[in-house]
Amino acid sequence: MAKTIVVKQVGSPIRRPEIQRQTLIGLGLNKMHRTRELEDTPAIRGMVAKIPHLVEIIEERG
């Protein structure tokens, strides 16, 4: 089974640059306090690293 991470949106994209909004949508997040279980890949980790003020990693499963 592939390793996964659970990502939660903790910040609002209001008054943020468009690229940060698009990164949230790319992660499958669009409303506050929503969570997604995503595959733990370098691409996903990079997206999370670009917006650490908007998301947090809750759990790492593997």
N, C-alpha and C positions, 0 to 999 in steps of 0.2 A: 504494500500500500504506500502511496506517495505521501510525503510529509506535507502538512497543511498548517496554515496560520489563520487565526480568527482576528479580523480587523474591525474596529469599531470607529465610526465617525464621531468625533467629539467637538469639532469646530464647524462653524457655518461658512459656506462659500460666499456669503454676501460681502461685497466690497473687497473681493480677492481677484487677482489677475485671472483672465480667462483660461490660461494654461493649467492653473490649479483646479479650476472647476472641471476641466476636461479630464484631469488625472483622477479626480473623485469618481466621475462617471465611468472611467475606464476600470476602476476598482469595483464598480457595481454599487456605489454608495451615492445617495442623493438627498437623504434626510437625516437630521440629527439623531444620534443614538442608535442607528441601524448597524447591524453587524453582518459580515460576510465571511464565510470560510473559503479561503483561496489556497491554491497550490503554492507551496513554498519554492518559488523560482527566483533567480536573480532579477528578472524583469519586475516581478511583483515587489520584491524587496526594494528595488530602485524607485518604484512609484511611491511606496510608503515613505522612503527617505526624502523624497522631494516635498512632501507635505506633512512633516511630523507634527506641525501645529494644528492640523485638522483631523488626524487619525491617530489611533494607538493600537498596538498589537496586544490583544488580550491574552491569547493563548497560543502555544505552539504544540501541535499534535504530530505524532510521528511514529 
